[in-house]
Amino acid sequence: MADVKWIKITTDIFDDEKILLIESLPDAYSIIVVWFKLLCLAGKQNNSGVFMMNDKIAYTDKMLATIFRMKETTVQLALKTFEEFGMVEIVDGVITIPNWGKHQNLDQLESKKEYMRNYMQEYREKQRLLSSGKSNCKTNSKANVSQADKEGEEEKEGDKKEKIDYQLIADMYNSICKSFPSLRSLSDARKKAIAARLKTYTVDDIRAVFENAEASSFLKGGNNRNWTATFDWLMNGTNMAKVLDGNYCDKRKAAANQINPNDYDNGDQVPW
């Protein structure tokens, strides 16, 4: 399969939740470089995001390290990170990028190239006839433009922003807030709350909320009611703002044993 000379990368790639999380890791930029090199290699191969050298040999992390001119340990760390975030999948020992064709639209790219080649050939012929005064061609340029516009609209549809990764937020909560009740399911109400918070806050902000909560004695039950915050409580808009502002930090030992009624206004949910 012929290779392509470019790949599609959205301008907001560094606002993507997974990239934001990767940037918080050690060796973040080396990992990101591996990701871009993987994308380029996948485009060059044009094999639907399946990393095979030929029909029998699959690329290994050692082979990729050699091709990328990087340390094997760096490539191994990057691949492990990508697999955890669902950016790559290992299928029967073969490294793949899920939905590669959906995001890159390579089949559509080849169709558009063929269309433009035919269009330009007809256009040049029209120019030649006009310059010689022998033009009798039909006015079909409008139809050509309409077809090009239609294909452009189809491509835009394929470029719609990816859906919110609700499971990413849930996993983040479970991994950080180990002192709190674990989150076992994502109901529609919880997804709605996550979507609402992401309109105002970034994924890093939500991570900070979870970290502040885990560091708060009060929210973990160190109060005169033995009340403990939950995922739903933390995802409440008013509560999230207070936790993010540090209102529940252990500034004083006494603060962990007292409940301020003003901390539960504007519809805050307290289970007693």
C-alpha positions in Angstrom: 0.0 0.0 0.0 1.4 3.4 -1.0 2.5 5.7 1.8 1.1 9.1 2.4 3.1 12.3 2.8 1.2 13.8 5.7 -1.1 12.9 8.6 -3.9 14.8 10.2 -3.3 16.3 13.7 -5.9 18.6 15.3 -4.7 22.0 16.5 -6.1 21.3 20.0 -4.1 18.0 20.5 -2.3 19.4 23.5 -5.7 20.2 25.1 -6.7 16.5 24.8 -7.2 14.8 28.2 -4.8 12.0 27.5 -2.0 14.3 26.3 -2.5 16.5 29.4 -2.1 13.4 31.6 1.0 12.3 29.7 2.5 15.8 30.2 2.3 15.2 34.0 4.4 12.1 33.8 8.2 11.7 34.1 9.8 11.7 30.6 6.6 13.3 29.3 8.2 14.9 26.2 10.1 11.8 25.2 6.8 9.9 25.4 5.0 12.5 23.3 7.8 12.3 20.7 7.3 8.6 20.5 3.6 9.2 19.9 4.2 11.5 17.0 6.8 9.2 15.5 4.3 6.4 15.8 1.7 8.5 13.9 4.2 9.3 11.2 5.2 5.7 10.8 1.6 4.7 10.6 1.0 7.3 7.9 4.0 6.2 6.0 2.9 2.6 6.1 -0.7 3.4 5.3 -1.7 0.0 6.8 -4.8 1.1 8.8 -2.7 1.8 11.9 -1.3 -1.8 12.1 2.5 -1.8 12.6 3.7 -4.7 10.4 7.0 -4.6 8.5 5.6 -7.2 6.1 2.9 -9.9 6.1 4.8 -12.0 8.6 6.9 -9.6 10.8 5.4 -7.3 13.3 7.3 -4.3 14.7 8.6 -4.9 18.2 9.5 -2.2 20.8 13.2 -2.9 20.1 12.7 -2.4 16.3 10.8 0.8 16.9 13.5 2.1 19.2 16.0 1.5 16.4 13.9 3.2 13.8 13.0 6.2 16.1 16.7 6.5 17.2 15.6 6.4 20.9 16.3 4.3 24.0 14.5 1.0 24.1 13.4 1.7 27.7 11.8 5.0 26.6 9.9 3.3 23.8 8.7 0.6 26.1 7.5 3.1 28.7 5.7 5.1 26.0 4.0 2.0 24.6 2.9 0.9 28.0 1.5 4.4 28.7 -0.3 4.5 25.3 -1.9 1.1 26.0 -3.1 2.1 29.4 -4.8 5.2 27.9 -6.3 3.3 25.0 -4.1 5.1 22.4 -2.7 1.8 21.2 -3.8 -1.8 21.4 -1.8 -5.0 21.2 -3.7 -7.4 19.0 -2.2 -10.9 18.8 1.2 -9.4 19.6 0.9 -6.7 17.0 0.9 -3.0 17.9 -2.1 -1.1 16.5 -3.6 2.3 16.7 -7.4 1.9 17.2 -9.7 3.8 14.8 -6.7 5.0 12.8 -8.7 5.1 9.5 -11.6 6.8 11.2 -9.4 9.7 12.4 -7.1 10.0 9.4 -9.7 9.2 6.6 -7.0 7.9 4.4 -9.4 6.2 2.0 -11.2 9.5 1.6 -7.9 11.1 1.1 -7.0 8.8 -1.8 -10.5 9.4 -3.3 -10.0 13.1 -3.1 -6.6 12.9 -4.7 -8.0 11.0 -7.6 -10.9 13.4 -7.9 -8.5 16.4 -7.9 -6.3 14.8 -10.5 -9.2 14.3 -12.9 -10.5 17.8 -12.1 -7.2 19.4 -12.9 -6.8 17.4 -16.1 -10.2 18.6 -17.3 -9.4 22.2 -16.1 -6.1 22.3 -18.0 -7.8 21.0 -21.1 -10.4 23.7 -20.8 -7.7 26.3 -20.5 -6.0 25.0 -23.6 -9.2 25.2 -25.6 -9.9 28.7 -24.4 -6.4 29.9 -25.3 -6.9 28.4 -28.8 -10.4 29.9 -29.3 -11.9 26.4 -29.7 -13.7 26.1 -26.4 -17.1 24.4 -26.6 -17.0 22.8 -23.2 -20.1 22.6 -21.0 -20.4 24.7 -17.9 -19.9 21.9 -15.4 -17.6 23.8 -13.1 -20.4 24.5 -10.7 -21.1 20.8 -10.4 -17.4 20.2 -9.7 -17.4 22.9 -7.0 -20.5 21.4 -5.5 -18.9 18.0 -5.3 -15.8 19.4 -3.8 -17.9 21.3 -1.2 -19.8 18.1 -0.4 -16.6 16.2 0.2 -15.3 19.0 2.4 -18.4 18.8 4.5 -18.0 15.0 4.8 -14.5 15.5 6.0 -15.6 18.1 8.6 -18.1 15.6 9.9 -15.2 13.2 10.4 -13.2 15.8 12.3 -15.8 16.4 15.0 -14.4 16.6 18.5 -14.0 13.2 20.3 -16.5 12.4 23.0 -15.6 13.0 26.6 -13.6 10.1 28.2 -15.8 9.6 31.2 -13.9 6.5 32.2 -10.6 8.5 32.4 -12.1 10.7 35.1 -13.5 7.7 36.9 -10.2 5.9 36.9 -8.4 9.1 38.0 -10.7 9.3 41.0 -10.3 5.7 42.0 -6.5 5.9 41.7 -6.1 9.1 43.7 -9.0 9.1 46.2 -8.2 5.8 47.8 -9.6 6.9 51.2 -13.1 7.5 49.7 -15.8 5.1 48.5 -14.7 3.7 45.2 -16.6 4.5 42.0 -18.0 1.4 40.5 -20.3 2.6 37.8 -20.9 5.7 35.6 -24.6 6.6 35.6 -26.1 9.1 33.2 -26.3 11.6 36.0 -22.5 11.2 36.7 -21.6 11.6 33.1 -23.8 14.7 32.9 -21.9 16.1 36.0 -18.5 15.3 34.5 -19.5 17.0 31.2 -20.7 20.1 33.0 -17.5 20.4 35.0 -15.3 20.0 31.9 -17.0 23.1 30.5 -15.4 25.1 33.2 -12.4 23.1 34.4 -9.6 21.2 32.7 -8.7 17.6 33.5 -5.7 18.9 35.5 -8.1 21.0 37.6 -10.2 17.9 38.3 -7.0 15.9 39.2 -6.2 18.8 41.7 -9.6 18.5 43.2 -9.1 14.7 43.8 -5.6 15.3 45.2 -6.9 18.1 47.6 -9.7 15.8 48.7 -7.4 12.9 49.4 -5.2 15.3 51.5 -8.1 16.6 53.5 -8.8 15.0 56.9 -12.2 16.6 57.0 -13.4 15.2 53.7 -12.1 11.7 54.6 -14.3 11.5 57.8 -12.3 13.6 60.3 -15.3 15.5 61.5 -17.8 15.2 64.3 -20.3 13.3 62.0 -17.8 10.8 60.5 -19.1 12.0 57.2 -17.0 11.2 54.1 -17.2 12.9 50.7 -18.1 10.9 47.6 -17.4 11.2 43.9 -20.8 12.7 43.4 -20.2 15.3 46.1 -16.9 16.3 44.6 -18.3 16.6 41.1 -20.9 19.1 42.4 -20.1 22.5 40.9 -20.1 24.4 44.2 -18.2 21.7 46.1 -15.6 21.4 43.4 -14.9 25.1 43.5 -14.4 25.0 47.3 -12.1 22.0 47.2 -10.1 23.5 44.4 -9.7 26.7 46.3 -8.3 24.7 49.3 -11.2 25.4 51.7 -10.9 21.9 53.1 -7.1 21.7 53.4 -5.7 20.7 56.8 -4.7 24.3 57.8 -5.6 23.7 61.5 -6.1 20.5 63.4 -9.3 21.9 64.8 -10.7 22.4 61.3 -10.8 18.7 60.7 -13.3 18.2 63.6 -15.8 21.0 62.9 -18.5 21.4 60.4 -19.3 24.9 59.1 -22.9 25.1 57.9 -21.8 27.7 55.4 -19.8 24.9 53.7 -23.0 23.3 52.6 -25.0 26.0 50.9 -26.3 26.2 47.3 -27.6 22.6 47.2 -24.6 20.8 48.7 -25.5 17.2 49.5 -24.7 16.1 53.1 -25.9 12.6 54.1 -27.4 13.3 57.5 
